[in-house]
Amino acid sequence: MDQSLPPFYYQARIMFRFSNSLVNATRGTGRMSVMRNARSAVQARQYSVPTKSAQSSNTALYLSLGGAAGLGLWYAMGGMNGDLRSKLSEVRADDGEFALNKDEFRSFKLKEIQPYNHDSSVYVFELPDNKKSGLTVCSCLVVRGAGDEPKDDNGKPVIRPYTPINPPDSRGELELLIKHYPQGKMTQYLKDLKVGDELKLKGPNPKFPYKANEFNEIGLIAGGAGVTPIWQLVQEISSNPEDKTKVTILYANKSKEDILLAEKWSQIEKDSRFKIVHFLDNAPSGWSGETGYISKEAVQKYLPSTDLGEKVKVFVCGPPGQMKAISGPKKSMTDQGPLVGALADAGYSAEQVYKF
Ligand SMILES: Cc1cc2nc3c(=O)[nH]c(=O)nc-3n(C[C@H](O)[C@H](O)[C@H](O)COP(=O)(O)OP(=O)(O)OC[C@H]3O[C@@H](n4cnc5c(N)ncnc54)[C@H](O)[C@@H]3O)c2cc1C
């Protein structure tokens, strides 16, 4: 606590946060740096062949009443001076409403579309008033169309999760790196969007509450566009020099052209905490990474020892076929389902694995 500030400052801060959440809870509607440089969905892949090694509300009420009493007393004593007023406005700027809301879809304007490679693009959305998105590590958001939105076979709106690739504390912009699938309901809809169009976003949807140094070692397994939640975690660790976690990333793609965030991975490799191994189905000649799918043998070769117990965690995010072969699918958004596949065969326990 900053001793130069009166206790009422902190009460006011709590009061401000509480009133903010009240405003959020009662509001019906709302509004809404680019990564300049990022397989056919219907093509089924088999992921299990071995690798060819190439190689509460009451508490809030009491706090608010206490805060109100403190504020009243404080005003009776003369209110705030200029210094304190500017400190409070800093608090407002920092703690103010985030652009996204976890309970309601808000519309956001598409500011820029940057083609990334043959089937992926970065969609840059404007966050009004230079706000932060409100996402945390690890969390994602969900997307639905605005206006003439895509519907599923039962006539219900199509809603899909995506993970922004710019840091969660970025202001004013939110970047989604999205791979288009020829038969994809959402991604084909997104492909037709133009700059200036709107899309509805809702979040954050919390995934795993990452804490620096909670684990000694982390393994990250990604396939194709499943790399974005992995990237969110990598960004978080790499931006924190105090985080000593060792991270090994196994990233699988069809061909070299499909590797997303390639330029980021070559930067990350310069940091001794990170090791990245790329796997390609179709490797070009002279390829120095692995060829084939991520198998039990690859897991045993590269990922941290299962003997680390609760000090090791492996995170997995990939297309359905890869999830099935590596860890088994999630049962639902809240049920991770049993651990099967390459990770289970390599000796990992369900507690040591998190499926995005
Ligand atoms: C936590 C989380 C974060 C995600 N973040 C991103 C992200 O940042 N960027 C991104 O591009 N995607 C991301 N995804 C995937 C995304 O949510 C959609 O699944 C994807 O965009 C396809 O949606 P669609 O409606 O176009 O395809 P659908 O209509 O759902 O599917 C069309 C066809 O494609 C197949 N298919 C669906 N998804 C895949 C896939 N991933 N790989 C191969 N085949 C597939 C289906 O089996 C079907 O045959 C994320 C998924 C999760 C769970």
The ligand as an SDF file (V2000), in Angstrom:
LIG
                    3D

 53 58  0  0  0  0  0  0  0  0999 V2000
   -9.4330  -22.2690  -27.1090 C   0  0  0  0  0  0  0  0  0  0  0  0
   -9.4420  -22.1990  -28.6180 C   0  0  0  0  0  0  0  0  0  0  0  0
   -8.8210  -21.1400  -29.2570 C   0  0  0  0  0  0  0  0  0  0  0  0
   -8.8180  -21.0720  -30.6580 C   0  0  0  0  0  0  0  0  0  0  0  0
   -8.1670  -20.0290  -31.2490 N   0  0  0  0  0  0  0  0  0  0  0  0
   -8.1000  -19.9810  -32.6010 C   0  0  0  0  0  0  0  0  0  0  0  0
   -7.3950  -18.9050  -33.2480 C   0  0  0  0  0  0  0  0  0  0  0  0
   -6.8730  -17.9900  -32.6070 O   0  0  0  0  0  0  0  0  0  0  0  0
   -7.3390  -18.9250  -34.6110 N   0  0  0  0  0  0  0  0  0  0  0  0
   -7.9480  -19.9060  -35.3840 C   0  0  0  0  0  0  0  0  0  0  0  0
   -7.8670  -19.8500  -36.6090 O   0  0  0  0  0  0  0  0  0  0  0  0
   -8.6460  -20.9060  -34.7780 N   0  0  0  0  0  0  0  0  0  0  0  0
   -8.7440  -20.9650  -33.4250 C   0  0  0  0  0  0  0  0  0  0  0  0
   -9.4740  -21.9540  -32.8380 N   0  0  0  0  0  0  0  0  0  0  0  0
  -10.3290  -22.8340  -33.7020 C   0  0  0  0  0  0  0  0  0  0  0  0
  -11.6750  -22.1300  -33.9890 C   0  0  0  0  0  0  0  0  0  0  0  0
  -12.4230  -21.9830  -32.7990 O   0  0  0  0  0  0  0  0  0  0  0  0
  -12.5830  -22.8780  -34.9980 C   0  0  0  0  0  0  0  0  0  0  0  0
  -12.6940  -24.2200  -34.6130 O   0  0  0  0  0  0  0  0  0  0  0  0
  -12.0370  -22.8050  -36.4210 C   0  0  0  0  0  0  0  0  0  0  0  0
  -11.8870  -21.4570  -36.8210 O   0  0  0  0  0  0  0  0  0  0  0  0
  -13.0030  -23.5080  -37.4060 C   0  0  0  0  0  0  0  0  0  0  0  0
  -14.2770  -22.9120  -37.3300 O   0  0  0  0  0  0  0  0  0  0  0  0
  -15.3080  -22.9580  -38.5710 P   0  0  0  0  0  0  0  0  0  0  0  0
  -16.6600  -22.5880  -38.0510 O   0  0  0  0  0  0  0  0  0  0  0  0
  -14.7790  -22.1820  -39.7150 O   0  0  0  0  0  0  0  0  0  0  0  0
  -15.2700  -24.4950  -39.0030 O   0  0  0  0  0  0  0  0  0  0  0  0
  -16.3990  -25.6110  -38.7240 P   0  0  0  0  0  0  0  0  0  0  0  0
  -17.6170  -25.2510  -39.5050 O   0  0  0  0  0  0  0  0  0  0  0  0
  -16.5160  -25.8250  -37.2680 O   0  0  0  0  0  0  0  0  0  0  0  0
  -15.7270  -26.9030  -39.3460 O   0  0  0  0  0  0  0  0  0  0  0  0
  -15.6120  -27.1230  -40.7530 C   0  0  0  0  0  0  0  0  0  0  0  0
  -14.7910  -28.3450  -41.0820 C   0  0  0  0  0  0  0  0  0  0  0  0
  -13.4590  -28.1500  -40.6540 O   0  0  0  0  0  0  0  0  0  0  0  0
  -13.0660  -29.1430  -39.7120 C   0  0  0  0  0  0  0  0  0  0  0  0
  -12.3090  -28.4300  -38.6830 N   0  0  0  0  0  0  0  0  0  0  0  0
  -12.7960  -27.5760  -37.7590 C   0  0  0  0  0  0  0  0  0  0  0  0
  -11.7890  -27.0420  -37.0470 N   0  0  0  0  0  0  0  0  0  0  0  0
  -10.6600  -27.5800  -37.5390 C   0  0  0  0  0  0  0  0  0  0  0  0
   -9.3070  -27.4290  -37.2440 C   0  0  0  0  0  0  0  0  0  0  0  0
   -8.8910  -26.5910  -36.2740 N   0  0  0  0  0  0  0  0  0  0  0  0
   -8.4020  -28.1300  -37.9830 N   0  0  0  0  0  0  0  0  0  0  0  0
   -8.7930  -28.9780  -38.9490 C   0  0  0  0  0  0  0  0  0  0  0  0
  -10.0750  -29.1680  -39.2660 N   0  0  0  0  0  0  0  0  0  0  0  0
  -10.9790  -28.4770  -38.5770 C   0  0  0  0  0  0  0  0  0  0  0  0
  -14.3060  -29.7730  -39.1780 C   0  0  0  0  0  0  0  0  0  0  0  0
  -14.0730  -31.1120  -38.7900 O   0  0  0  0  0  0  0  0  0  0  0  0
  -15.2380  -29.6140  -40.3790 C   0  0  0  0  0  0  0  0  0  0  0  0
  -15.0500  -30.6750  -41.2960 O   0  0  0  0  0  0  0  0  0  0  0  0
   -9.4650  -22.0670  -31.4360 C   0  0  0  0  0  0  0  0  0  0  0  0
  -10.0990  -23.1340  -30.7910 C   0  0  0  0  0  0  0  0  0  0  0  0
  -10.0840  -23.2090  -29.3960 C   0  0  0  0  0  0  0  0  0  0  0  0
  -10.7580  -24.3790  -28.7220 C   0  0  0  0  0  0  0  0  0  0  0  0
  1  2  1  0
  2  3  1  0
  2 52  2  0
  3  4  2  0
  4  5  1  0
  4 50  1  0
  5  6  2  0
  6  7  1  0
  6 13  1  0
  7  8  2  0
  7  9  1  0
  9 10  1  0
 10 11  2  0
 10 12  1  0
 12 13  2  0
 13 14  1  0
 14 15  1  0
 14 50  1  0
 15 16  1  0
 16 17  1  0
 16 18  1  0
 18 19  1  0
 18 20  1  0
 20 21  1  0
 20 22  1  0
 22 23  1  0
 23 24  1  0
 24 25  2  0
 24 26  1  0
 24 27  1  0
 27 28  1  0
 28 29  2  0
 28 30  1  0
 28 31  1  0
 31 32  1  0
 32 33  1  0
 33 34  1  0
 33 48  1  0
 34 35  1  0
 35 36  1  0
 35 46  1  0
 36 37  1  0
 36 45  1  0
 37 38  2  0
 38 39  1  0
 39 40  1  0
 39 45  2  0
 40 41  1  0
 40 42  2  0
 42 43  1  0
 43 44  2  0
 44 45  1  0
 46 47  1  0
 46 48  1  0
 48 49  1  0
 50 51  2  0
 51 52  1  0
 52 53  1  0
M  END
$$$$
